[in-house]
Amino acid sequence: SAQGPWLTDADGSTYVDLICSWGPMILGHAHPAVVDAVRSAAGQGLSFGAPTPAEIELAEAIIARVAPVEQVRLVNSGTEATM
């Protein structure tokens, strides 16, 4: 399990998570605001296989914040992105 910066293994040993999922979990594990946002999004469906308004909002936010980016394509994996 994990909470904030702490990971607990099956033996009950606790460690500081220095990886933070390579950046996406900068707020730590189970941050209340992130958990609330995930619950809200999951309540509207988990996977659609087609573009959604939320994906368009995300792409527009990336384009607005990263100057050289002109277009975004969301994919499922790095392998899919390179194909």
C-alpha positions in Angstrom: 0.0 0.0 0.0 1.1 3.6 -0.2 0.1 7.0 1.2 1.9 10.3 0.4 5.6 9.6 0.0 5.5 6.2 1.8 5.3 2.7 0.4 4.6 -0.3 2.6 5.5 -3.8 1.4 3.9 -7.1 2.1 6.1 -7.6 5.2 5.1 -4.2 6.7 8.4 -2.5 5.9 8.0 1.2 5.0 10.0 3.0 2.4 10.2 6.5 0.9 9.0 6.4 -2.7 11.8 8.3 -4.5 10.4 7.2 -8.0 6.9 8.7 -7.7 6.0 6.8 -10.9 8.7 8.7 -12.8 6.9 12.1 -12.2 3.2 11.6 -12.5 2.7 11.2 -8.8 4.4 14.4 -7.8 1.7 14.9 -5.1 2.3 11.5 -3.6 0.2 8.3 -3.3 -3.5 8.7 -2.7 -3.5 12.5 -2.5 -7.1 13.4 -1.6 -7.6 15.9 -4.5 -6.3 13.3 -7.0 -8.4 10.5 -5.5 -11.5 12.7 -5.7 -10.7 13.6 -9.4 -10.2 10.0 -10.3 -13.5 8.9 -8.6 -15.4 11.7 -10.4 -13.9 10.7 -13.8 -14.5 6.9 -13.2 -18.1 7.6 -12.3 -18.6 8.8 -15.9 -17.0 5.7 -17.5 -13.5 4.2 -17.6 -12.6 3.6 -21.3 -14.4 4.6 -24.4 -12.0 3.8 -27.3 -13.0 7.1 -29.0 -12.2 10.8 -28.4 -14.0 12.5 -25.5 -14.4 16.1 -24.4 -12.0 15.6 -21.5 -9.3 14.3 -23.9 -9.8 17.4 -26.1 -9.5 19.6 -23.0 -6.3 17.8 -22.0 -4.8 18.2 -25.4 -5.7 21.9 -25.5 -4.1 22.4 -22.1 -0.9 20.7 -23.2 -0.7 22.8 -26.4 -1.3 26.0 -24.4 1.4 25.2 -21.8 4.2 23.8 -24.0 5.2 26.3 -26.6 6.6 24.1 -29.4 3.6 21.7 -29.3 1.1 22.3 -32.0 -0.8 19.0 -32.0 -1.4 16.2 -29.5 -2.4 12.6 -30.1 -3.3 10.6 -27.0 -2.4 6.9 -27.2 -2.3 3.9 -24.8 1.4 3.1 -24.7 4.8 4.1 -25.9 4.7 1.2 -28.3 1.5 2.5 -29.8 2.9 6.0 -30.0 5.9 4.8 -32.0 3.8 2.7 -34.4 
